[in-house]
Amino acid sequence: MGMRIKLLVGTMTGTAELVAQEVQQTLQNGGHEAEVLMMDGVGIDVFGRGGVFIVCTSTHGYGDIPDNAVEFFETLERRRPRLDNVVYGVIALGDGTYGENFCKAGARFDELLSKLGARRAGKPLQHDANSGDVPEEVATQWVAEWVQEHLGSDGAA
Ligand SMILES: Cc1cc2nc3c(=O)[nH]c(=O)nc-3n(C[C@H](O)[C@H](O)[C@H](O)COP(=O)(O)O)c2cc1C
């Protein structure tokens, strides 16, 4: 049975959005419903009824959350909703030359969501822009395994 998955995008220059769109296509090809949502286009009530989410975000500045995702992140931090019915995966885009700040925004979302009671499925994907790997290729491969291994064919998360 197909799952319903929401992709929450944080991006500065569009790569994470492109990645999310390709991931959406892969999920749809696999019989799932997938929606791409820019984080400045939704409120934290997007988590309201729980469900399955993928946070797809780059990192900017020095370990910073992309501009379009800052308000969403800070509202979560401030309001601290309980997210016990939320299952999530993380696709973090970054650049290994940033050292300890590599993919930090993805890590910050991961930490915050788990603090709020959400359950992460699988390990976060970290894409290194310095590696030469094409981000949408790595991400679509990752998500195909991710749905299979962590969400199960019967839809049990
Ligand atoms: C000004 C600037 C600052 C960046 N800072 C970081 C950083 O602190 N850590 C990191 O892992 N990547 C950093 N990156 C790399 C981006 O996260 C990476 O290129 C990503 O693929 C961009 O995705 P986007 O187009 O969705 O924003 C930075 C890139 C730029 C241009």
The ligand as an SDF file (V2000), in Angstrom:
LIG
                    3D

 31 33  0  0  0  0  0  0  0  0999 V2000
   27.7400   30.7580    1.0600 C   0  0  0  0  0  0  0  0  0  0  0  0
   27.6370   29.2760    1.2740 C   0  0  0  0  0  0  0  0  0  0  0  0
   27.7540   28.7610    2.5530 C   0  0  0  0  0  0  0  0  0  0  0  0
   27.6800   27.3780    2.8060 C   0  0  0  0  0  0  0  0  0  0  0  0
   27.8390   26.8850    4.0860 N   0  0  0  0  0  0  0  0  0  0  0  0
   27.8210   25.5460    4.2870 C   0  0  0  0  0  0  0  0  0  0  0  0
   28.0120   24.9990    5.6010 C   0  0  0  0  0  0  0  0  0  0  0  0
   28.1840   25.7040    6.6000 O   0  0  0  0  0  0  0  0  0  0  0  0
   28.0080   23.6580    5.7390 N   0  0  0  0  0  0  0  0  0  0  0  0
   27.7930   22.8040    4.6740 C   0  0  0  0  0  0  0  0  0  0  0  0
   27.8010   21.5980    4.8700 O   0  0  0  0  0  0  0  0  0  0  0  0
   27.5960   23.2960    3.4270 N   0  0  0  0  0  0  0  0  0  0  0  0
   27.6010   24.6350    3.2040 C   0  0  0  0  0  0  0  0  0  0  0  0
   27.3980   25.1260    1.9340 N   0  0  0  0  0  0  0  0  0  0  0  0
   27.1590   24.1770    0.8230 C   0  0  0  0  0  0  0  0  0  0  0  0
   25.6900   24.0330    0.4500 C   0  0  0  0  0  0  0  0  0  0  0  0
   24.9180   23.5440    1.5280 O   0  0  0  0  0  0  0  0  0  0  0  0
   25.6010   23.0580   -0.7220 C   0  0  0  0  0  0  0  0  0  0  0  0
   26.2490   23.5980   -1.8390 O   0  0  0  0  0  0  0  0  0  0  0  0
   24.1740   22.7120   -1.0940 C   0  0  0  0  0  0  0  0  0  0  0  0
   24.1720   21.7150   -2.0990 O   0  0  0  0  0  0  0  0  0  0  0  0
   23.3970   23.9210   -1.5910 C   0  0  0  0  0  0  0  0  0  0  0  0
   22.0260   23.5690   -1.6700 O   0  0  0  0  0  0  0  0  0  0  0  0
   20.8870   24.6600   -1.9660 P   0  0  0  0  0  0  0  0  0  0  0  0
   21.0670   25.0970   -3.4000 O   0  0  0  0  0  0  0  0  0  0  0  0
   19.6260   23.8870   -1.7960 O   0  0  0  0  0  0  0  0  0  0  0  0
   20.9980   25.7680   -0.9980 O   0  0  0  0  0  0  0  0  0  0  0  0
   27.4740   26.4940    1.7040 C   0  0  0  0  0  0  0  0  0  0  0  0
   27.3470   27.0280    0.4020 C   0  0  0  0  0  0  0  0  0  0  0  0
   27.4150   28.3920    0.1780 C   0  0  0  0  0  0  0  0  0  0  0  0
   27.2960   28.9250   -1.2330 C   0  0  0  0  0  0  0  0  0  0  0  0
  1  2  1  0
  2  3  1  0
  2 30  2  0
  3  4  2  0
  4  5  1  0
  4 28  1  0
  5  6  2  0
  6  7  1  0
  6 13  1  0
  7  8  2  0
  7  9  1  0
  9 10  1  0
 10 11  2  0
 10 12  1  0
 12 13  2  0
 13 14  1  0
 14 15  1  0
 14 28  1  0
 15 16  1  0
 16 17  1  0
 16 18  1  0
 18 19  1  0
 18 20  1  0
 20 21  1  0
 20 22  1  0
 22 23  1  0
 23 24  1  0
 24 25  2  0
 24 26  1  0
 24 27  1  0
 28 29  2  0
 29 30  1  0
 30 31  1  0
M  END
$$$$
